[in-house]
């Protein structure tokens, strides 16, 4: 009986030791495994695209403001917004009566001067004949010297008067040309095959073209549109002409329009102390789905690769600039192996906010330890009330 009691005590002690070991394993080992799994990422294969994003606005690539070049009342507009027009088509008519009367007055004045010129040329011929006859008579002393000089004076005066009338006719012809041009400006024609996209003036409105050109209509070619995107100065140096892009609109987020950069304008626009540069992209619009003023989300494609090894950017460590090479930029990473965590240098190519393309240093399936970012540590520090600065009053 005593031996049985000792046997039960021995079994109870063994069970107690196993229970303590199990509890320790339950509370310690799983917790460590969870921490390791949370902080480990795996190299996988996938597609990656590096791009610059920006907001943009759509506008016609070719458009023209049709204005009035003469002052007057707008009598008639022959088109409406949305109409397709051809080059040379009559668009609007300004009251032509004032300019028509000026043309008629110029023509009448010219005819009057032309009649005066005919009479004066007849006088010029008569004065010339008298001068030549008196010159012959003077040789034989048939007339006095004074009579000869008078005939010479009258002849030269007749020639000068004819020249003066001719100059007046030329001046009036120039005025007539200008008045005829202004009369032609009362009829406004389309300068290109296009669509009427806006109307600024109304029939019966008086247009004053003396100080500035008043706009009547706006014409635009809608088969080709231009996206004007504003790119921050930190990103614009990464762009270049002919770089491929794609964009979507608010009304059609599932459709992508393709294009290339046509031009990067050199003069920036400063908005709220942010320096922005306009980047122009042309896009085909024969289906007329894109309209003026639409907002776009732009993606400038700096590079892309398909089915390449990818690493989450959270695993990238210290930047090793002195070890960059033709394969890419160098980073220090921590690889998790059977022997433990090992630091090594890798080279990455394309990179976006989530992933980086691995050029060398790692293989698919490799495990890496996630690195704590300086920004994360800063956020944690700011969340601690004891270390945060007091608010300014």
BADO-552643 format. One record per residue (C-alpha): residue number from 1; y, x, z. Coordinates in steps of 0.001 Angstrom, whole numbers. Layout:
<r seq="NUM" north="Y" east="X" up="Z"/>
...
! end
This chain:
<r seq="1" north="0" east="0" up="0"/>
<r seq="2" north="2559" east="2778" up="718"/>
<r seq="3" north="1693" east="4414" up="-2620"/>
<r seq="4" north="2439" east="1178" up="-4440"/>
<r seq="5" north="5845" east="935" up="-2773"/>
<r seq="6" north="6727" east="4488" up="-3798"/>
<r seq="7" north="5645" east="3675" up="-7375"/>
<r seq="8" north="7968" east="669" up="-7495"/>
<r seq="9" north="10881" east="2724" up="-6132"/>
<r seq="10" north="10242" east="5394" up="-8766"/>
<r seq="11" north="10234" east="2792" up="-11564"/>
<r seq="12" north="13406" east="1232" up="-10203"/>
<r seq="13" north="15132" east="4623" up="-10193"/>
<r seq="14" north="14098" east="5290" up="-13815"/>
<r seq="15" north="15362" east="1861" up="-14885"/>
<r seq="16" north="18667" east="2491" up="-13100"/>
<r seq="17" north="19151" east="5828" up="-14895"/>
<r seq="18" north="18345" east="4245" up="-18273"/>
<r seq="19" north="20777" east="1421" up="-17580"/>
<r seq="20" north="23601" east="3830" up="-16735"/>
<r seq="21" north="22858" east="5854" up="-19868"/>
<r seq="22" north="22830" east="2697" up="-21973"/>
<r seq="23" north="26110" east="1505" up="-20546"/>
<r seq="24" north="27681" east="4903" up="-21220"/>
<r seq="25" north="26346" east="4931" up="-24760"/>
<r seq="26" north="27616" east="1383" up="-25333"/>
<r seq="27" north="31138" east="2026" up="-24099"/>
<r seq="28" north="31597" east="5560" up="-25411"/>
<r seq="29" north="29613" east="6126" up="-28565"/>
<r seq="30" north="30496" east="2942" up="-30518"/>
<r seq="31" north="34186" east="3379" up="-29698"/>
<r seq="32" north="34175" east="6892" up="-31111"/>
<r seq="33" north="32321" east="5707" up="-34207"/>
<r seq="34" north="34904" east="2954" up="-34765"/>
<r seq="35" north="37744" east="5447" up="-34533"/>
<r seq="36" north="36058" east="7754" up="-37031"/>
<r seq="37" north="35411" east="4946" up="-39520"/>
<r seq="38" north="38993" east="3757" up="-39291"/>
<r seq="39" north="40404" east="7188" up="-39956"/>
<r seq="40" north="38086" east="8144" up="-42831"/>
<r seq="41" north="38575" east="7350" up="-46528"/>
<r seq="42" north="36247" east="7997" up="-49457"/>
<r seq="43" north="36991" east="9459" up="-52895"/>
<r seq="44" north="36222" east="6784" up="-55512"/>
<r seq="45" north="36461" east="6372" up="-59290"/>
<r seq="46" north="39057" east="4075" up="-60823"/>
<r seq="47" north="42167" east="3666" up="-62980"/>
<r seq="48" north="45618" east="4852" up="-61946"/>
<r seq="49" north="49102" east="4428" up="-63344"/>
<r seq="50" north="52257" east="6231" up="-62248"/>
<r seq="51" north="55434" east="4322" up="-63009"/>
<r seq="52" north="59043" east="3703" up="-62104"/>
<r seq="53" north="60062" east="111" up="-61435"/>
<r seq="54" north="63449" east="-1498" up="-61959"/>
<r seq="55" north="65135" east="-4845" up="-62492"/>
<r seq="56" north="66561" east="-5753" up="-65888"/>
<r seq="57" north="68398" east="-8414" up="-67885"/>
<r seq="58" north="67695" east="-9587" up="-71424"/>
<r seq="59" north="70363" east="-9635" up="-74117"/>
<r seq="60" north="70314" east="-9777" up="-77944"/>
<r seq="61" north="70143" east="-6366" up="-79567"/>
<r seq="62" north="72619" east="-7424" up="-82273"/>
<r seq="63" north="75337" east="-9956" up="-81560"/>
<r seq="64" north="78951" east="-10546" up="-82521"/>
<r seq="65" north="81838" east="-12505" up="-81059"/>
<r seq="66" north="83398" east="-14530" up="-83872"/>
<r seq="67" north="87136" east="-14746" up="-83247"/>
<r seq="68" north="90348" east="-15917" up="-84881"/>
<r seq="69" north="92498" east="-13294" up="-86568"/>
<r seq="70" north="95423" east="-15671" up="-87104"/>
<r seq="71" north="97280" east="-18071" up="-84848"/>
<r seq="72" north="96925" east="-21790" up="-85441"/>
<r seq="73" north="95157" east="-25002" up="-84569"/>
<r seq="74" north="91359" east="-25024" up="-84828"/>
<r seq="75" north="90781" east="-27899" up="-87238"/>
<r seq="76" north="87028" east="-27940" up="-87681"/>
<r seq="77" north="83831" east="-26254" up="-86405"/>
<r seq="78" north="80986" east="-26704" up="-88853"/>
<r seq="79" north="78070" east="-25479" up="-86688"/>
<r seq="80" north="76605" east="-26173" up="-83263"/>
<r seq="81" north="74933" east="-24047" up="-80618"/>
<r seq="82" north="71377" east="-23262" up="-81684"/>
<r seq="83" north="72019" east="-23520" up="-85427"/>
<r seq="84" north="70673" east="-20754" up="-87648"/>
<r seq="85" north="73354" east="-19491" up="-90031"/>
<r seq="86" north="73364" east="-17182" up="-93042"/>
<r seq="87" north="75758" east="-14357" up="-93808"/>
<r seq="88" north="78834" east="-15772" up="-95576"/>
<r seq="89" north="78337" east="-19315" up="-94290"/>
<r seq="90" north="81530" east="-21196" up="-93311"/>
<r seq="91" north="81672" east="-21605" up="-89530"/>
<r seq="92" north="85163" east="-22891" up="-88689"/>
<r seq="93" north="88542" east="-23776" up="-90208"/>
<r seq="94" north="92025" east="-23082" up="-88802"/>
<r seq="95" north="95012" east="-25124" up="-90043"/>
<r seq="96" north="96002" east="-23259" up="-93247"/>
<r seq="97" north="99290" east="-25040" up="-94099"/>
<r seq="98" north="101672" east="-22464" up="-92605"/>
<r seq="99" north="99922" east="-19563" up="-94335"/>
<r seq="100" north="99613" east="-21504" up="-97597"/>
<r seq="101" north="103372" east="-22142" up="-97609"/>
<r seq="102" north="104037" east="-18440" up="-97045"/>
<r seq="103" north="101867" east="-17555" up="-100009"/>
<r seq="104" north="103709" east="-20061" up="-102213"/>
<r seq="105" north="107089" east="-18689" up="-101100"/>
<r seq="106" north="105995" east="-15125" up="-101849"/>
<r seq="107" north="104784" east="-16120" up="-105303"/>
<r seq="108" north="108066" east="-17914" up="-106044"/>
<r seq="109" north="110132" east="-14921" up="-104918"/>
<r seq="110" north="108077" east="-12604" up="-107080"/>
<r seq="111" north="108598" east="-14835" up="-110131"/>
<r seq="112" north="112334" east="-14861" up="-109435"/>
<r seq="113" north="112453" east="-11083" up="-109238"/>
<r seq="114" north="110364" east="-10730" up="-112356"/>
<r seq="115" north="112895" east="-12911" up="-114213"/>
<r seq="116" north="115732" east="-10746" up="-112872"/>
<r seq="117" north="113875" east="-7671" up="-113992"/>
<r seq="118" north="113593" east="-9007" up="-117559"/>
<r seq="119" north="117333" east="-9643" up="-117664"/>
<r seq="120" north="118090" east="-6288" up="-116168"/>
<r seq="121" north="115874" east="-4463" up="-118640"/>
<r seq="122" north="117729" east="-6193" up="-121467"/>
<r seq="123" north="120951" east="-4965" up="-119927"/>
<r seq="124" north="119407" east="-1506" up="-119611"/>
<r seq="125" north="118535" east="-1452" up="-123327"/>
<r seq="126" north="122032" east="-2579" up="-124320"/>
<r seq="127" north="123653" east="44" up="-122048"/>
<r seq="128" north="121454" east="2743" up="-123498"/>
<r seq="129" north="122348" east="1807" up="-127071"/>
<r seq="130" north="126076" east="1766" up="-126235"/>
<r seq="131" north="125820" east="5123" up="-124475"/>
<r seq="132" north="124047" east="6774" up="-127418"/>
<r seq="133" north="126583" east="5338" up="-129948"/>
<r seq="134" north="129536" east="6544" up="-127881"/>
<r seq="135" north="127975" east="9973" up="-127603"/>
<r seq="136" north="127949" east="10274" up="-131408"/>
<r seq="137" north="131520" east="8948" up="-131668"/>
<r seq="138" north="132677" east="11456" up="-129092"/>
<r seq="139" north="131528" east="14313" up="-131304"/>
<r seq="140" north="133935" east="13140" up="-134009"/>
<r seq="141" north="136568" east="12208" up="-131418"/>
<r seq="142" north="136105" east="8522" up="-132352"/>
<r seq="143" north="136404" east="7439" up="-128676"/>
<r seq="144" north="138071" east="8838" up="-125629"/>
<r seq="145" north="136270" east="10867" up="-123017"/>
<r seq="146" north="136822" east="8109" up="-120464"/>
<r seq="147" north="135122" east="5464" up="-122626"/>
<r seq="148" north="132115" east="7753" up="-123073"/>
<r seq="149" north="131844" east="8329" up="-119305"/>
<r seq="150" north="132053" east="4587" up="-118644"/>
<r seq="151" north="129166" east="3930" up="-121033"/>
<r seq="152" north="127121" east="6685" up="-119405"/>
<r seq="153" north="127777" east="5220" up="-115941"/>
<r seq="154" north="126784" east="1703" up="-117031"/>
<r seq="155" north="123555" east="2973" up="-118564"/>
<r seq="156" north="122464" east="4884" up="-115450"/>
<r seq="157" north="123445" east="1938" up="-113246"/>
<r seq="158" north="121272" east="-399" up="-115340"/>
<r seq="159" north="118295" east="1956" up="-115011"/>
<r seq="160" north="118743" east="2156" up="-111216"/>
<r seq="161" north="119061" east="-1621" up="-110896"/>
<r seq="162" north="115815" east="-2105" up="-112848"/>
<r seq="163" north="114048" east="361" up="-110553"/>
<r seq="164" north="115394" east="-1468" up="-107475"/>
<r seq="165" north="114101" east="-4822" up="-108719"/>
<r seq="166" north="110690" east="-3260" up="-109458"/>
<r seq="167" north="110535" east="-1928" up="-105884"/>
<r seq="168" north="111405" east="-5365" up="-104502"/>
<r seq="169" north="108619" east="-6881" up="-106589"/>
<r seq="170" north="106125" east="-4321" up="-105220"/>
<r seq="171" north="107264" east="-5083" up="-101669"/>
<r seq="172" north="106844" east="-8811" up="-102164"/>
<r seq="173" north="103449" east="-8289" up="-103762"/>
<r seq="174" north="102390" east="-6396" up="-100619"/>
<r seq="175" north="103684" east="-9248" up="-98472"/>
<r seq="176" north="101863" east="-11710" up="-100710"/>
<r seq="177" north="98617" east="-9763" up="-100277"/>
<r seq="178" north="98991" east="-9894" up="-96484"/>
<r seq="179" north="99799" east="-13598" up="-96489"/>
<r seq="180" north="96861" east="-14329" up="-98781"/>
<r seq="181" north="94638" east="-12354" up="-96395"/>
<r seq="182" north="95907" east="-14376" up="-93426"/>
<r seq="183" north="95331" east="-17543" up="-95425"/>
<r seq="184" north="91751" east="-16374" up="-95987"/>
<r seq="185" north="91382" east="-15762" up="-92235"/>
<r seq="186" north="91903" east="-19470" up="-91635"/>
<r seq="187" north="88346" east="-19898" up="-92915"/>
<r seq="188" north="85870" east="-18132" up="-90616"/>
<r seq="189" north="82509" east="-17058" up="-92056"/>
<r seq="190" north="79295" east="-15698" up="-90547"/>
<r seq="191" north="79006" east="-11927" up="-90794"/>
<r seq="192" north="75182" east="-11821" up="-90590"/>
<r seq="193" north="72041" east="-13928" up="-90595"/>
<r seq="194" north="71892" east="-15076" up="-86998"/>
<r seq="195" north="71851" east="-17938" up="-84493"/>
<r seq="196" north="74826" east="-19593" up="-82823"/>
<r seq="197" north="74272" east="-18862" up="-79141"/>
<r seq="198" north="77636" east="-19841" up="-77620"/>
<r seq="199" north="80840" east="-21745" up="-78378"/>
<r seq="200" north="84065" east="-20723" up="-76652"/>
<r seq="201" north="86676" east="-22947" up="-78359"/>
<r seq="202" north="86954" east="-26628" up="-79224"/>
<r seq="203" north="88296" east="-28512" up="-82222"/>
<r seq="204" north="92016" east="-29222" up="-81885"/>
<r seq="205" north="92593" east="-26192" up="-79648"/>
<r seq="206" north="95522" east="-23919" up="-80527"/>
<r seq="207" north="94445" east="-20307" up="-80876"/>
<r seq="208" north="96932" east="-17511" up="-80182"/>
<r seq="209" north="95943" east="-14302" up="-81926"/>
<r seq="210" north="99186" east="-12429" up="-81325"/>
<r seq="211" north="98134" east="-10708" up="-78081"/>
<r seq="212" north="94329" east="-10794" up="-78247"/>
<r seq="213" north="91615" east="-12121" up="-80487"/>
<r seq="214" north="90419" east="-15503" up="-79174"/>
<r seq="215" north="86652" east="-15996" up="-79423"/>
<r seq="216" north="85393" east="-19152" up="-81096"/>
<r seq="217" north="81635" east="-18602" up="-81418"/>
<r seq="218" north="79040" east="-16013" up="-80560"/>
<r seq="219" north="76304" east="-15151" up="-83035"/>
<r seq="220" north="73156" east="-13200" up="-82216"/>
<r seq="221" north="69928" east="-12070" up="-83848"/>
<r seq="222" north="67226" east="-13340" up="-81497"/>
<r seq="223" north="64222" east="-11805" up="-83282"/>
<r seq="224" north="64886" east="-8520" up="-81451"/>
<r seq="225" north="66008" east="-8453" up="-77820"/>
<r seq="226" north="67179" east="-5622" up="-75592"/>
<r seq="227" north="66407" east="-5245" up="-71906"/>
<r seq="228" north="69197" east="-3579" up="-69957"/>
<r seq="229" north="67529" east="-2147" up="-66859"/>
<r seq="230" north="69392" east="-445" up="-64021"/>
<r seq="231" north="67538" east="2607" up="-62713"/>
<r seq="232" north="68521" east="4522" up="-59576"/>
<r seq="233" north="69693" east="8116" up="-59923"/>
<r seq="234" north="66619" east="9333" up="-58012"/>
<r seq="235" north="64324" east="8004" up="-60771"/>
<r seq="236" north="66373" east="8201" up="-63974"/>
<r seq="237" north="65699" east="11935" up="-64467"/>
<r seq="238" north="61979" east="11146" up="-64749"/>
<r seq="239" north="62629" east="8924" up="-67775"/>
<r seq="240" north="63136" east="9913" up="-71411"/>
<r seq="241" north="63616" east="8165" up="-74772"/>
<r seq="242" north="60439" east="6726" up="-76367"/>
<r seq="243" north="58737" east="6463" up="-72953"/>
<r seq="244" north="56416" east="3387" up="-72978"/>
<r seq="245" north="57286" east="449" up="-70769"/>
<r seq="246" north="56102" east="-3057" up="-70039"/>
<r seq="247" north="57788" east="-5921" up="-68251"/>
<r seq="248" north="57336" east="-9499" up="-67176"/>
<r seq="249" north="59778" east="-12351" up="-66656"/>
<r seq="250" north="60156" east="-14801" up="-63808"/>
<r seq="251" north="58998" east="-17640" up="-66022"/>
<r seq="252" north="55926" east="-15816" up="-67349"/>
<r seq="253" north="54618" east="-13372" up="-64751"/>
<r seq="254" north="51154" east="-13251" up="-66363"/>
<r seq="255" north="52421" east="-12046" up="-69741"/>
<r seq="256" north="53411" east="-8452" up="-70405"/>
<r seq="257" north="55898" east="-7461" up="-73091"/>
<r seq="258" north="55573" east="-3925" up="-74421"/>
<r seq="259" north="58273" east="-1561" up="-75641"/>
<r seq="260" north="59727" east="1937" up="-75460"/>
<r seq="261" north="62997" east="3331" up="-74128"/>
<r seq="262" north="65657" east="3375" up="-76854"/>
<r seq="263" north="68524" east="4947" up="-74921"/>
<r seq="264" north="69601" east="6057" up="-71449"/>
<r seq="265" north="73338" east="5519" up="-71099"/>
<r seq="266" north="75050" east="8544" up="-69528"/>
<r seq="267" north="77776" east="6667" up="-67634"/>
<r seq="268" north="76557" east="5148" up="-64337"/>
<r seq="269" north="77584" east="2022" up="-62495"/>
<r seq="270" north="78112" east="2274" up="-58738"/>
<r seq="271" north="77103" east="-849" up="-56794"/>
<r seq="272" north="77365" east="-756" up="-53002"/>
<r seq="273" north="77441" east="3072" up="-53091"/>
<r seq="274" north="74221" east="3097" up="-55151"/>
<r seq="275" north="74433" east="4983" up="-58465"/>
<r seq="276" north="72610" east="3105" up="-61231"/>
<r seq="277" north="72096" east="4063" up="-64879"/>
<r seq="278" north="71541" east="1559" up="-67690"/>
<r seq="279" north="68315" east="2063" up="-69643"/>
<r seq="280" north="67962" east="127" up="-72911"/>
<r seq="281" north="64587" east="-1091" up="-74209"/>
<r seq="282" north="64076" east="-3062" up="-77442"/>
<r seq="283" north="61337" east="-5677" up="-77681"/>
<r seq="284" north="60135" east="-7960" up="-80482"/>
<r seq="285" north="60959" east="-11646" up="-79997"/>
<r seq="286" north="59832" east="-13402" up="-83165"/>
<r seq="287" north="58139" east="-16092" up="-81065"/>
<r seq="288" north="61513" east="-16750" up="-79345"/>
<r seq="289" north="60010" east="-16763" up="-75854"/>
<r seq="290" north="62654" east="-14391" up="-74491"/>
<r seq="291" north="66158" east="-15715" up="-73940"/>
<r seq="292" north="69510" east="-14184" up="-73131"/>
<r seq="293" north="70105" east="-13593" up="-69422"/>
<r seq="294" north="66460" east="-13716" up="-68313"/>
<r seq="295" north="65544" east="-11432" up="-65401"/>
<r seq="296" north="62759" east="-8924" up="-65933"/>
<r seq="297" north="60595" east="-6695" up="-63746"/>
<r seq="298" north="60391" east="-3356" up="-65549"/>
<r seq="299" north="57603" east="-778" up="-65329"/>
<r seq="300" north="58331" east="2594" up="-66936"/>
<r seq="301" north="54946" east="4257" up="-67473"/>
<r seq="302" north="55159" east="7949" up="-66588"/>
<r seq="303" north="51399" east="8406" up="-67074"/>
<r seq="304" north="48052" east="6685" up="-66685"/>
<r seq="305" north="44382" east="7659" up="-66510"/>
<r seq="306" north="41135" east="5669" up="-66561"/>
<r seq="307" north="37957" east="6223" up="-64555"/>
<r seq="308" north="39100" east="9310" up="-62690"/>
<r seq="309" north="38488" east="10373" up="-59054"/>
<r seq="310" north="41036" east="8712" up="-56798"/>
<r seq="311" north="42098" east="9461" up="-53250"/>
<r seq="312" north="44184" east="7199" up="-51014"/>
<r seq="313" north="47570" east="8848" up="-50437"/>
<r seq="314" north="47118" east="8391" up="-46695"/>
<r seq="315" north="44641" east="11286" up="-46766"/>
<r seq="316" north="47102" east="13741" up="-48325"/>
<r seq="317" north="48299" east="16310" up="-45847"/>
<r seq="318" north="50769" east="19156" up="-46079"/>
<r seq="319" north="52342" east="19894" up="-49442"/>
<r seq="320" north="51351" east="23418" up="-50576"/>
<r seq="321" north="53981" east="24247" up="-53189"/>
<r seq="322" north="53019" east="27911" up="-53476"/>
<r seq="323" north="49549" east="26908" up="-54718"/>
<r seq="324" north="50570" east="24556" up="-57537"/>
<r seq="325" north="48960" east="25340" up="-60902"/>
<r seq="326" north="48355" east="23825" up="-64328"/>
<r seq="327" north="45947" east="21298" up="-62816"/>
<r seq="328" north="48609" east="19697" up="-60683"/>
<r seq="329" north="50418" east="19842" up="-57367"/>
<r seq="330" north="48629" east="21205" up="-54307"/>
<r seq="331" north="48004" east="19374" up="-51023"/>
<r seq="332" north="46080" east="20223" up="-47896"/>
<r seq="333" north="43407" east="17693" up="-46886"/>
<r seq="334" north="40813" east="17391" up="-44137"/>
<r seq="335" north="37301" east="16780" up="-45476"/>
<r seq="336" north="34716" east="15240" up="-43150"/>
<r seq="337" north="31335" east="16987" up="-43595"/>
<r seq="338" north="28081" east="17226" up="-41654"/>
<r seq="339" north="29387" east="20405" up="-40059"/>
<r seq="340" north="32638" east="18736" up="-38993"/>
<r seq="341" north="36203" east="18442" up="-40304"/>
<r seq="342" north="37196" east="21207" up="-42741"/>
<r seq="343" north="40660" east="21876" up="-44182"/>
<r seq="344" north="40874" east="22609" up="-47918"/>
<r seq="345" north="43374" east="22686" up="-50782"/>
<r seq="346" north="43164" east="20181" up="-53651"/>
<r seq="347" north="45279" east="19541" up="-56747"/>
<r seq="348" north="46406" east="16049" up="-57704"/>
<r seq="349" north="47866" east="14708" up="-60942"/>
<r seq="350" north="49166" east="11166" up="-61277"/>
<r seq="351" north="50230" east="9496" up="-58087"/>
<r seq="352" north="51547" east="6112" up="-57013"/>
<r seq="353" north="52135" east="4483" up="-53654"/>
<r seq="354" north="48454" east="3903" up="-52944"/>
<r seq="355" north="46362" east="6473" up="-54771"/>
<r seq="356" north="46464" east="9976" up="-56211"/>
<r seq="357" north="44409" east="11359" up="-59084"/>
<r seq="358" north="42221" east="14302" up="-58007"/>
<r seq="359" north="42212" east="17121" up="-60557"/>
<r seq="360" north="40091" east="19593" up="-58549"/>
<r seq="361" north="38882" east="20354" up="-55030"/>
<r seq="362" north="36930" east="17170" up="-54286"/>
<r seq="363" north="34069" east="15193" up="-55773"/>
<r seq="364" north="33405" east="11481" up="-55887"/>
<r seq="365" north="32047" east="10197" up="-52588"/>
<r seq="366" north="33702" east="12878" up="-50448"/>
<r seq="367" north="35039" east="11653" up="-47099"/>
<r seq="368" north="38442" east="12663" up="-45799"/>
<r seq="369" north="40304" east="12170" up="-42582"/>
<r seq="370" north="43461" east="10104" up="-42750"/>
<r seq="371" north="46600" east="12032" up="-41798"/>
<r seq="372" north="49206" east="10538" up="-39501"/>
<r seq="373" north="52504" east="10363" up="-41350"/>
<r seq="374" north="55760" east="11568" up="-39904"/>
<r seq="375" north="57223" east="8136" up="-40589"/>
<r seq="376" north="54398" east="6520" up="-38598"/>
<r seq="377" north="55023" east="8806" up="-35638"/>
<r seq="378" north="58715" east="8067" up="-35892"/>
<r seq="379" north="58041" east="4323" up="-35875"/>
<r seq="380" north="55807" east="4664" up="-32831"/>
<r seq="381" north="58483" east="6677" up="-31078"/>
<r seq="382" north="61136" east="4077" up="-31868"/>
<r seq="383" north="58889" east="1334" up="-30494"/>
<r seq="384" north="58783" east="3085" up="-27094"/>
<r seq="385" north="61661" east="1653" up="-24984"/>
<r seq="386" north="61849" east="4767" up="-22829"/>
<r seq="387" north="62583" east="7057" up="-25814"/>
<r seq="388" north="64766" east="4811" up="-27960"/>
<r seq="389" north="68513" east="5273" up="-27900"/>
<r seq="390" north="70605" east="2566" up="-26243"/>
<r seq="391" north="72291" east="159" up="-28637"/>
<r seq="392" north="75932" east="746" up="-29489"/>
<r seq="393" north="78354" east="-1869" up="-28306"/>
! end
